[in-house]
Amino acid sequence: MSPDGRRRIVTLTLLLAGIAAAVIWRDRLSVDALIAWVGQLGWLAPLAFIACYAISSVFFMPGLLFTLAGGALFGPLYGTFYNLTGATLGATLAFLTARYITHEWVAQRAGNRLRQLVTGVENEGWRFVAFTRLVPLFPFNLLNYALGLTNIRLSHYIITSFIFMAPSGAAYTYLGYAGREAAGGGEDVIRKVLLALAIIATIAFASRILMRIRRNRIGLQ
């Protein structure tokens, strides 16, 4: 077996083992558990959190859980930055893994949706990636791997992902912050929670509008 073949087998084995571990231990992973663990790390907390977020993306763990924890731990401003950094790093690792090592396995899992992604990227480039980040048509973790099989440039993928994941990332980060404030009995709790819910509702409504605009534009072509 060639060195490339051995590397692919080892990487795929580690990936499957990580996914299996995430499934087995999923009941022990929660926002409160993350807050308790990361919160005791002091100045290392942001780095540890970003690393954990990135690893979670590679192993198909729920990103929303980390996003909410980031808001609760670091507040709406720093929390958003750390969440976006961790999510983008994880998305990049998954992208590179699919492009250079596990492309056959990913192609089998993506199925018909992969053809839609490939066609979309070929026709629209980074704009299609921006659309998939704004409108959650595909599961986030699988999308990261599937986009690694397209011809988009790595730099365009990273920049576009970071920028266009920001709206929903900021909204859910603020929700995590508001939830922590509500649990702690902070000031203006109701206002903060209502604002968080309003932001999320706005993001959802905007996603539907973008989807409708895209369908109309495609229908006119």
Legacy VTK file of the C-alpha trace (Angstrom):
# vtk DataFile Version 3.0
C-alpha trace
ASCII
DATASET POLYDATA
POINTS 221 float
0.000 0.000 0.000
1.264 3.458 -0.882
2.029 6.072 1.809
-0.960 8.108 0.606
-3.209 5.101 0.987
-1.998 4.410 4.511
-2.445 8.072 5.444
-6.001 8.036 4.180
-6.850 4.882 6.100
-5.382 6.246 9.325
-7.167 9.580 8.924
-10.495 7.949 8.127
-10.106 5.592 11.089
-9.408 8.493 13.445
-12.338 10.423 12.007
-14.757 7.541 12.450
-13.440 6.888 15.956
-13.942 10.541 16.856
-17.484 10.539 15.487
-18.269 7.332 17.377
-16.893 8.810 20.601
-18.968 11.962 20.095
-22.105 9.848 19.670
-21.352 7.673 22.707
-20.580 10.607 24.999
-23.147 13.030 23.618
-25.325 12.775 26.741
-22.469 14.102 28.855
-21.822 17.073 26.595
-23.928 20.111 27.446
-23.715 23.877 27.606
-23.394 23.743 31.392
-20.618 21.151 31.207
-18.665 23.269 28.726
-19.102 26.394 30.815
-17.928 24.595 33.944
-14.852 23.120 32.265
-13.719 26.078 30.162
-14.555 28.598 32.875
-11.887 27.187 35.184
-9.030 27.483 32.676
-8.273 31.149 33.280
-6.332 32.888 30.520
-6.243 29.643 28.521
-10.034 29.544 28.313
-10.387 31.296 24.903
-7.715 29.124 23.255
-9.139 25.918 24.729
-12.644 26.892 23.689
-11.613 27.689 20.101
-9.726 24.389 19.848
-12.689 22.417 21.212
-15.077 24.176 18.826
-12.833 23.330 15.874
-12.517 19.684 16.903
-16.276 19.449 17.417
-16.851 20.548 13.818
-14.515 17.875 12.491
-16.236 15.136 14.496
-19.822 16.176 13.678
-20.655 17.422 17.160
-23.450 20.006 17.595
-22.031 23.457 16.867
-25.022 25.238 18.410
-24.063 23.879 21.803
-20.626 25.473 21.550
-22.025 28.722 20.198
-24.392 29.105 23.132
-21.606 28.226 25.563
-19.336 30.811 23.929
-21.909 33.529 24.486
-22.433 32.502 28.085
-18.696 32.336 28.796
-17.330 35.350 26.964
-20.261 37.672 26.319
-21.747 38.826 23.001
-18.644 40.553 21.587
-15.728 38.282 22.434
-18.027 35.278 22.348
-18.973 35.978 18.744
-15.328 36.344 17.732
-14.258 33.148 19.486
-17.232 31.242 18.108
-16.573 32.372 14.553
-12.871 31.625 14.870
-13.513 28.120 16.197
-16.231 27.383 13.640
-14.114 28.649 10.743
-11.057 26.718 11.897
-13.103 23.539 12.217
-14.734 24.125 8.846
-11.303 24.573 7.283
-9.938 21.375 8.828
-12.950 19.432 7.546
-12.598 21.057 4.111
-8.913 20.092 3.837
-9.560 16.570 5.119
-12.209 16.002 2.459
-10.195 17.587 -0.341
-6.961 15.707 0.207
-7.681 12.576 2.229
-11.268 11.330 2.603
-12.914 12.573 -0.595
-14.345 9.178 -1.609
-15.943 8.597 1.796
-17.409 12.106 1.841
-18.755 11.733 -1.696
-20.625 8.596 -0.667
-22.158 10.309 2.371
-23.108 13.524 0.550
-25.015 11.729 -2.235
-27.224 13.842 -4.495
-26.638 16.949 -2.438
-22.988 16.883 -3.445
-23.938 17.372 -7.087
-25.985 20.416 -6.104
-23.023 21.880 -4.233
-20.550 21.184 -7.024
-22.867 22.718 -9.620
-23.568 25.718 -7.413
-19.881 26.415 -6.753
-18.966 25.921 -10.414
-21.639 28.422 -11.471
-21.349 30.996 -8.692
-18.065 30.433 -6.853
-17.771 32.048 -3.421
-21.256 33.560 -3.749
-22.791 30.100 -3.540
-20.744 29.339 -0.428
-21.985 32.614 1.056
-25.558 31.564 0.323
-25.137 28.172 2.004
-23.682 29.875 5.081
-26.551 32.343 5.302
-29.326 29.848 4.545
-29.017 26.513 6.406
-29.951 24.198 3.546
-27.289 21.650 4.458
-26.114 20.378 7.869
-23.160 22.566 8.870
-20.662 19.786 9.563
-21.450 17.797 6.429
-21.390 20.984 4.355
-17.806 21.666 5.451
-16.675 18.293 4.149
-18.761 18.436 0.980
-17.389 21.834 -0.025
-13.912 20.315 0.113
-14.852 18.310 -2.994
-15.651 21.417 -5.024
-13.193 23.587 -6.936
-13.444 26.660 -4.717
-10.149 28.171 -3.617
-9.234 27.656 0.026
-8.758 31.381 0.695
-12.187 32.205 -0.748
-13.737 29.426 1.328
-12.204 30.636 4.592
-12.979 34.327 4.125
-16.507 33.719 2.866
-17.284 31.275 5.667
-16.069 33.625 8.390
-17.975 36.630 7.070
-21.266 34.967 6.200
-21.470 32.772 9.284
-21.269 35.973 11.340
-24.989 36.950 11.360
-26.310 33.668 12.740
-23.206 33.217 14.876
-23.715 36.593 16.534
-27.428 35.912 17.065
-26.946 32.577 18.814
-23.981 33.888 20.761
-26.192 36.640 22.114
-28.845 34.061 22.961
-26.280 32.146 25.014
-25.274 35.370 26.759
-28.909 36.265 27.472
-29.596 32.787 28.814
-26.654 33.042 31.200
-27.878 36.465 32.359
-31.369 35.086 32.904
-30.039 32.162 34.926
-27.948 34.513 37.033
-30.687 37.065 37.566
-28.830 39.914 35.836
-30.321 43.293 35.073
-32.773 43.756 32.184
-33.089 39.992 31.760
-36.408 40.095 29.926
-35.195 42.754 27.520
-32.035 40.803 26.712
-33.891 37.540 26.140
-36.516 39.193 23.947
-33.788 40.930 21.955
-31.996 37.629 21.399
-35.191 35.940 20.213
-35.990 38.896 17.950
-32.541 38.687 16.344
-32.911 34.962 15.705
-36.401 35.458 14.255
-34.994 38.155 11.966
-32.225 35.849 10.773
-34.751 33.083 10.054
-37.027 35.478 8.167
-34.111 36.879 6.163
-33.061 33.328 5.245
-36.509 32.631 3.836
-36.407 35.842 1.825
-32.973 34.979 0.426
-34.200 31.531 -0.528
-37.209 32.969 -2.316
-35.072 35.529 -4.152
-32.652 32.819 -5.243
-35.435 30.554 -6.501
-37.003 33.405 -8.468
-33.653 34.352 -9.974
-32.908 30.773 -10.993
-36.402 30.444 -12.435
-35.837 33.501 -14.606
-32.574 32.200 -16.055
LINES 1 222
221 0 1 2 3 4 5 6 7 8 9 10 11 12 13 14 15 16 17 18 19 20 21 22 23 24 25 26 27 28 29 30 31 32 33 34 35 36 37 38 39 40 41 42 43 44 45 46 47 48 49 50 51 52 53 54 55 56 57 58 59 60 61 62 63 64 65 66 67 68 69 70 71 72 73 74 75 76 77 78 79 80 81 82 83 84 85 86 87 88 89 90 91 92 93 94 95 96 97 98 99 100 101 102 103 104 105 106 107 108 109 110 111 112 113 114 115 116 117 118 119 120 121 122 123 124 125 126 127 128 129 130 131 132 133 134 135 136 137 138 139 140 141 142 143 144 145 146 147 148 149 150 151 152 153 154 155 156 157 158 159 160 161 162 163 164 165 166 167 168 169 170 171 172 173 174 175 176 177 178 179 180 181 182 183 184 185 186 187 188 189 190 191 192 193 194 195 196 197 198 199 200 201 202 203 204 205 206 207 208 209 210 211 212 213 214 215 216 217 218 219 220
